[in-house]
Amino acid sequence: MKKSFFTNSGTEADDTAIHAAKTATGRHEIVVLRHSYSGRSATALSAMGHSTWRPLPAQVAGFVHARAPYCYRCPFKLTYPECGLACANDIEELIMTTTTGEIAAFMAEPILGVGGFIVPPPGYFERAVEITRKHGGLFIADEVQTAWGRTGDKWFAIEHWDVQPDIITSAKGLGNGVPLGITVATPEVADKYPGLTFSTFGGNPVSMAAALAVIRVIEEEDLKRNAAEVGAYLRQRLEELKQKYTVIGDVRGLGLMQGVELVRDRETKEPAPEAVVKVFEETKRQRVLIGKGGLYGNVIRTGLMLNSTKDHVDEMIAAMDAGLATV
Ligand SMILES: Cc1ncc(COP(=O)(O)O)c(C=O)c1O
């Protein structure tokens, strides 16, 4: 992928990718995932798979929503790997039954962020993308949350699977505080983008200088490696909390993108959003701010900075431990 278009947000990056995929293929239907998030425009709101963030019914036609690769709450009540990747295989039936049979793209987050840090199982993207290409579609990896080393060792989270996207979108960590969205595509896709287009502030010098500085620091300080190492330590400490507190149903993630799903009962997996709120009251008291997400609002999303140390992890874990003790 060599050609980029710069905008101001992840929403615009996704909109640009969707537009590019439609014009490059001449097709209009797009497979997206349930539990996904893609932004605030009419197109992005129609694409997302999350009622919490969708105030109106879909206004843009053509999106079909595939079952999420959510192993902890498998939509087919199966277990990996005996499942045979049923969620990926189902995309074929989805295309054959709810579209014209020929799609423009499959757009997915390598880890579903807002959806609660859902990590697809090994082999998922290989199978899903194979089906996508069989039906004429491009693969768009929405890396708005997952790129720039966040998941450890790799620039992009999709590199943890053996697939090549046709388009990648990103934002957030690239600007690291300044507004910047990017859509990068293969020349074959980008060159078919029709007519003239521009974005007033897209690619402005301040945002671009910030992004170059971010990339330079990630390289110079070896932060991809740091995210893998400190992320592994974070994971180990979260697993220890899981041993201690039955309210923790699942710990999952890659690198410094680790989530903790809270449940009322480990057998029934009934979501415990009220427990997350209680944990947050205590962590906030200890001046540690943590995010939450998931369709049921019951997933704690840790968002440590890329240059975090094990001491930062210990500080956060201590606050979470105190919070969990109050539940
Ligand atoms: C995966 C994903 N895509 C797109 C977006 C939209 O980005 P923005 O809020 O910058 O418009 C987000 C925002 O959280 C996101 O997580």
The ligand as an SDF file (V2000), in Angstrom:
LIG
                    3D

 16 16  0  0  0  0  0  0  0  0999 V2000
  -12.2510    1.3710   15.1190 C   0  0  0  0  0  0  0  0  0  0  0  0
  -12.6910    2.8030   15.0030 C   0  0  0  0  0  0  0  0  0  0  0  0
  -12.9770    3.3010   13.7930 N   0  0  0  0  0  0  0  0  0  0  0  0
  -13.3560    4.5750   13.6400 C   0  0  0  0  0  0  0  0  0  0  0  0
  -13.4620    5.4210   14.7250 C   0  0  0  0  0  0  0  0  0  0  0  0
  -13.8820    6.8390   14.5210 C   0  0  0  0  0  0  0  0  0  0  0  0
  -12.8120    7.6910   14.7790 O   0  0  0  0  0  0  0  0  0  0  0  0
  -13.0530    9.2390   15.1610 P   0  0  0  0  0  0  0  0  0  0  0  0
  -13.6770    9.2680   16.5130 O   0  0  0  0  0  0  0  0  0  0  0  0
  -11.6690    9.8440   15.1160 O   0  0  0  0  0  0  0  0  0  0  0  0
  -13.9260    9.8200   14.0980 O   0  0  0  0  0  0  0  0  0  0  0  0
  -13.1690    4.9430   15.9980 C   0  0  0  0  0  0  0  0  0  0  0  0
  -13.2850    5.8230   17.1920 C   0  0  0  0  0  0  0  0  0  0  0  0
  -13.2950    5.3740   18.3230 O   0  0  0  0  0  0  0  0  0  0  0  0
  -12.7830    3.5950   16.1420 C   0  0  0  0  0  0  0  0  0  0  0  0
  -12.4990    3.0790   17.3450 O   0  0  0  0  0  0  0  0  0  0  0  0
  1  2  1  0
  2  3  1  0
  2 15  2  0
  3  4  2  0
  4  5  1  0
  5  6  1  0
  5 12  2  0
  6  7  1  0
  7  8  1  0
  8  9  2  0
  8 10  1  0
  8 11  1  0
 12 13  1  0
 12 15  1  0
 13 14  2  0
 15 16  1  0
M  END
$$$$
